Amino acid sequence: MTQMIADDSMVTFENVGKKFQRKSAVKDVSFTIPKGEIIGIIGTNGSGKSTILKLMAGLLKPTQGRIFVDGKAAQRLTTQYVAFLPEQDVYYSEHTIGQTLRFYSQMYSDFDLGKALELIEEFKLQLEQKVSVLSKGNRARLKIVLALSRDVPLIIMDEPLSGLDPLVRESIIRSLISSVDMEKQTVVLTTHEVNEVEPLLDRAMLIRNGEVLGYESIEQIQSERGIGLVDWMRTLLA
Ligand SMILES: Nc1ncnc2c1ncn2[C@@H]1O[C@H](COP(=O)(O)OP(=O)(O)OP(=O)(O)O)[C@@H](O)[C@H]1O
């Protein structure tokens, strides 16, 4: 039987745990992510951020607890309504950018080729460029094009800014702000670039040792606590 929950949350974790062999990567975590927000999951290396994203995307099965995405129990089917941008590359390096877009549009019926072409132009990428010769920054841009061009309610990005120089990070953040349809889409991303993503986020979640240490709206952090995201993180981790 398919389990359903009906409310305005895009993601719900109920007492979710994930163990790899005997190691607990995620421990009894519960939270909800409202529709139409951009959420940043932050925390130190190995704290469990990527594992939480993979659970959300239906790519990993929880050892305990329940996960709902857009009201439905998360399972492998989730990939059809979730765009997941992993940390690793997600295309054939022998393809050109144009072939990569065609491949994606054949693979996902929700792939919006028009939007992809607009983003390719915005990022100054060339359709005839081979993926294998792209710079690190352009490979990261292509990955983002592939995720943002899917007409799905949930976009999940694992470290979209990792290893990029500050100017590329800034241009990617600008494109994210302008390309996401917040009426219809929710975005969850992990990052170590806490300062830079602060203007992009509606809410931040701080993870430590597989547990949620803090989960607050940016507005609450800034106006009620009167601090920025980095200081919020420092205070909670102290
Ligand atoms: N497939 C796996 N098998 C065994 N252990 C794993 C696996 N995936 C993750 N882990 C372990 O689970 C813990 C959490 O890993 P995870 O990748 O979720 O952390 P993270 O916060 O995303 O780290 P980073 O910021 O370094 O990317 C780590 O101790 C990691 O070694």
Ligand as a Chemical Component Dictionary entry (heavy atoms), coordinates in Angstrom:
data_LIG
# 
_chem_comp.id                   LIG 
_chem_comp.type                 NON-POLYMER 
_chem_comp.pdbx_formal_charge   0 
_chem_comp.three_letter_code    LIG 
# 
loop_
_chem_comp_atom.comp_id 
_chem_comp_atom.atom_id 
_chem_comp_atom.alt_atom_id 
_chem_comp_atom.type_symbol 
_chem_comp_atom.charge 
_chem_comp_atom.model_Cartn_x 
_chem_comp_atom.model_Cartn_y 
_chem_comp_atom.model_Cartn_z 
_chem_comp_atom.pdbx_ordinal 
LIG N1  N1  N 0 28.513 3.924  1.318 1  
LIG C1  C1  C 0 29.063 4.093  2.515 2  
LIG N2  N2  N 0 29.616 3.052  3.182 3  
LIG C2  C2  C 0 30.160 3.212  4.420 4  
LIG N3  N3  N 0 30.193 4.380  5.078 5  
LIG C3  C3  C 0 29.678 5.452  4.478 6  
LIG C4  C4  C 0 29.084 5.375  3.162 7  
LIG N4  N4  N 0 28.643 6.619  2.829 8  
LIG C5  C5  C 0 28.936 7.425  3.861 9  
LIG N5  N5  N 0 29.559 6.727  4.845 10 
LIG C6  C6  C 0 30.006 7.289  6.150 11 
LIG O1  O1  O 0 28.921 7.988  6.728 12 
LIG C7  C7  C 0 29.354 9.188  7.354 13 
LIG C8  C8  C 0 28.636 10.374 6.747 14 
LIG O2  O2  O 0 29.057 10.549 5.396 15 
LIG P1  P1  P 0 28.477 11.672 4.441 16 
LIG O3  O3  O 0 29.135 11.476 3.105 17 
LIG O4  O4  O 0 26.999 11.653 4.492 18 
LIG O5  O5  O 0 29.019 13.010 5.132 19 
LIG P2  P2  P 0 29.069 14.501 4.583 20 
LIG O6  O6  O 0 28.602 15.373 5.691 21 
LIG O7  O7  O 0 28.349 14.604 3.288 22 
LIG O8  O8  O 0 30.641 14.723 4.356 23 
LIG P3  P3  P 0 31.438 15.732 3.387 24 
LIG O9  O9  O 0 31.158 17.133 3.870 25 
LIG O10 O10 O 0 32.857 15.336 3.623 26 
LIG O11 O11 O 0 30.980 15.476 1.973 27 
LIG C9  C9  C 0 30.872 9.241  7.157 28 
LIG O12 O12 O 0 31.488 8.721  8.308 29 
LIG C10 C10 C 0 31.117 8.324  5.969 30 
LIG O13 O13 O 0 32.389 7.743  6.034 31 
# 
loop_
_chem_comp_bond.comp_id 
_chem_comp_bond.atom_id_1 
_chem_comp_bond.atom_id_2 
_chem_comp_bond.value_order 
_chem_comp_bond.pdbx_ordinal 
LIG N1  C1  SING 1  
LIG C1  N2  SING 2  
LIG C1  C4  DOUB 3  
LIG N2  C2  DOUB 4  
LIG C2  N3  SING 5  
LIG N3  C3  DOUB 6  
LIG C3  C4  SING 7  
LIG C3  N5  SING 8  
LIG C4  N4  SING 9  
LIG N4  C5  DOUB 10 
LIG C5  N5  SING 11 
LIG N5  C6  SING 12 
LIG C6  O1  SING 13 
LIG C6  C10 SING 14 
LIG O1  C7  SING 15 
LIG C7  C8  SING 16 
LIG C7  C9  SING 17 
LIG C8  O2  SING 18 
LIG O2  P1  SING 19 
LIG P1  O3  DOUB 20 
LIG P1  O4  SING 21 
LIG P1  O5  SING 22 
LIG O5  P2  SING 23 
LIG P2  O6  DOUB 24 
LIG P2  O7  SING 25 
LIG P2  O8  SING 26 
LIG O8  P3  SING 27 
LIG P3  O9  DOUB 28 
LIG P3  O10 SING 29 
LIG P3  O11 SING 30 
LIG C9  O12 SING 31 
LIG C9  C10 SING 32 
LIG C10 O13 SING 33 
# 
